[in-house]
Amino acid sequence: MPDSITAGGVAIHAVVHGGNLHEAAQRYGIPYAQWLDLSTGINPHGYPVPSVPADAWRRLPDEGDGFAACAARYYGAPDAEHVLPVAGSQAAIRALPSLLPRARVGIAALTYSEYAPAFERAGHEVMPLDASRETLPDALTHVAIVNPNNPTAEHLSAGKLLHWHAQLSARGGTLLVDEAFADTMPSQSLAASTNRDGLIVLRSPGKFFGLAGVRAGFVLAAPALLDALRRTLGAWTVSGPARHAVKAAFDDEAWQREMRARLNAESARLVKLLHAQGLNTRGTPLFVWTDDARAAALHEALARRGVWTRLFTPSGSVRVGLPANEPEWTRFDESLREAVREIDCA
């Protein structure tokens, strides 16, 4: 499915995600179990969740369990009152636009594909965002940005984003910053600044901790906005087992330090493999992105070999995640070499 389609002359954003292996298996005729899935930016070395207590399954989630306070400590938010646990940041992306005054919203042309349709459904007008600008256009009231960006890996400094926030706040607007991939660079987070009205930060344990399946996320913002969002989403948004898993991960500082070092090293290894084939790249410790002229052809050639990457259209760029172990690294290296030879000989 393309990232956008046109109907009646109007561009409609289609929501596309990585990890759609069943679709790939059907399209290329390769059994599901035989694929090497590198299509997401999820850490393949997921956090080793301890055994779940029986009470976590039997009881309703308890809002007094310190879950929000634990998240506030890990992310560096002012306090628990500035943190709202949600059923994955996806839930917040869908709900937040309806809580903001309808206006023009700046969103990058190539970024996480849920944002534009979510704001459009809530009646906002979406405009392309030029992230290189220091001064935002007067026409913009809100900005939604992923930092570092998914998939281009572009990273904006905290100082620049706070400068943007000051501009938008003066207009009665809001800056929404999605920091789903920011765990590998915690010093660059805006979490500590979320006591400012008009600043929203979204965080997720799914990427860095490899816990995407628990469907937990956090909204960091002023208490008044979080109260409105809490009323919209209702009670028990994060399950007991998910709370148990995430709290354990947030408290394990040794694992976090070791994993940041490991991901940095593995990302550098992935970049080296791609550069060896003449591919230009930009990346984060969790994925590498290329807009090389051969990128779309590379995606197809790898797919025919059972290696699934994420293709972005119409840009024709490709995101590649990290292999999980040495056999996967070897398979990717061999498949990459074969794919590039095939493309160059075509």
PyMOL commands that set and color helices and strands:
alter all, ss='L'
color gray80, all
select helices_A, chain A and resi 21-28+32-34+54-58+67-75+80-82+89-99+115-121+158-170+182-184+186-188+191-193+212-214+223-233+240-251+253-276+295-303+326-345
alter helices_A, ss='H'
color red, helices_A
select strands_A, chain A and resi 4-7+10-13+36-37+83-86+104-107+125-128+142-146+174-178+199-203+217-220+282-284+287-290+307-308+310-312+317-321
alter strands_A, ss='S'
color yellow, strands_A
deselect
rebuild
show_as cartoon
